Amino acid sequence: MQRLVIADLDPASAKIAIAFLGPFLSIFGFLFIARIVMSWYPKLPVGKFPFVIAYAPTEPLLIPARKLIPPLGGVDVTPVVLFGLISFLNEILVGRQGLLVLLSQQVS
């Protein structure tokens, strides 16, 4: 069985991956920023309209993270940790010197 490695992508596939991953990671970054701000107000009705936009897509990622990362001093830090992880992935994959960007600029 042959393994697919990121270096096996051709420049056209890397550009397609950038087109999808760039906006996806950016949107999730903004959603996690909203979740960080929402965590300051624990009585927010997260099931209602403006708040559910940030709550619904991020909560499935936060539930397993909360099992791994306990609250520090009673404060849930998982949105901050996941925002850092999303930002790191964004920079490593689609940043100026990201892996996919460098692959998309390869000359065959």
C-alpha positions as CSV (number, residue, x, y, z in Angstrom):
1,M,0.0,0.0,0.0
2,Q,1.4,3.3,-1.0
3,R,1.3,6.3,1.4
4,L,0.4,9.8,0.2
5,V,2.8,12.3,1.6
6,I,2.4,16.1,1.3
7,A,5.5,16.3,-0.9
8,D,3.7,14.0,-3.4
9,L,1.3,16.8,-4.3
10,D,1.7,18.5,-7.7
11,P,1.5,22.3,-7.8
12,A,-2.0,22.3,-9.2
13,S,-3.3,20.1,-6.3
14,A,-1.4,22.3,-3.8
15,K,-3.2,25.4,-5.2
16,I,-6.6,23.7,-4.8
17,A,-5.7,22.7,-1.3
18,I,-4.7,26.3,-0.5
19,A,-8.0,27.5,-2.0
20,F,-10.0,25.3,0.4
21,L,-7.8,25.2,3.5
22,G,-6.9,28.9,3.6
23,P,-10.5,30.2,4.1
24,F,-11.5,27.2,6.2
25,L,-8.7,27.7,8.7
26,S,-9.3,31.5,8.7
27,I,-13.0,31.1,9.4
28,F,-12.3,28.7,12.2
29,G,-9.8,31.0,13.7
30,F,-12.4,33.8,13.8
31,L,-14.9,31.4,15.3
32,F,-12.5,30.4,18.1
33,I,-11.8,34.1,18.8
34,A,-15.6,34.5,19.2
35,R,-15.7,31.5,21.5
36,I,-12.9,33.0,23.6
37,V,-14.9,36.2,24.0
38,M,-18.1,34.2,24.6
39,S,-16.4,32.3,27.4
40,W,-16.1,35.5,29.4
41,Y,-19.9,35.6,29.6
42,P,-21.0,32.2,30.8
43,K,-24.7,33.1,30.9
44,L,-25.0,33.7,27.2
45,P,-27.8,31.8,25.4
46,V,-25.5,29.8,23.1
47,G,-28.4,28.1,21.4
48,K,-29.8,31.4,20.1
49,F,-29.1,33.2,16.8
50,P,-26.0,35.2,17.0
51,F,-24.1,33.0,19.4
52,V,-25.0,29.7,17.8
53,I,-23.0,30.7,14.7
54,A,-19.8,30.4,16.8
55,Y,-21.0,27.7,19.2
56,A,-22.3,25.0,16.8
57,P,-19.2,24.5,14.6
58,T,-16.6,24.8,17.4
59,E,-18.2,22.8,20.2
60,P,-17.6,19.4,18.6
61,L,-13.9,20.2,18.6
62,L,-13.9,21.6,22.1
63,I,-15.6,18.6,23.8
64,P,-12.7,16.1,23.2
65,A,-10.1,18.9,23.9
66,R,-11.8,19.5,27.3
67,K,-11.2,15.9,28.2
68,L,-7.5,16.3,27.5
69,I,-7.0,19.8,28.9
70,P,-8.4,20.5,32.4
71,P,-9.5,24.0,33.4
72,L,-6.8,26.1,34.8
73,G,-7.9,27.9,38.0
74,G,-11.6,27.3,37.0
75,V,-11.0,28.8,33.5
76,D,-11.6,26.8,30.3
77,V,-8.6,27.4,28.2
78,T,-9.4,25.0,25.4
79,P,-10.7,27.7,23.0
80,V,-7.4,29.4,23.4
81,V,-5.4,26.2,22.8
82,L,-7.4,25.3,19.8
83,F,-7.1,28.8,18.4
84,G,-3.4,28.5,18.7
85,L,-3.4,25.1,17.0
86,I,-5.6,26.5,14.1
87,S,-3.3,29.5,13.7
88,F,-0.2,27.2,13.7
89,L,-1.7,25.0,11.1
90,N,-2.7,28.0,9.0
91,E,0.8,29.4,9.1
92,I,2.5,26.0,8.5
93,L,0.3,25.0,5.6
94,V,-0.9,28.2,3.8
95,G,1.2,31.0,5.3
96,R,3.8,32.9,3.2
97,Q,6.4,30.2,3.6
98,G,3.8,27.4,4.2
99,L,4.3,23.9,2.9
100,L,1.4,24.1,0.4
101,V,2.5,27.5,-0.8
102,L,6.0,26.3,-1.5
103,L,4.7,23.2,-3.2
104,S,2.4,25.3,-5.4
105,Q,5.4,27.3,-6.5
106,Q,7.5,24.3,-7.6
107,V,8.7,24.3,-11.2
108,S,8.7,20.8,-12.7
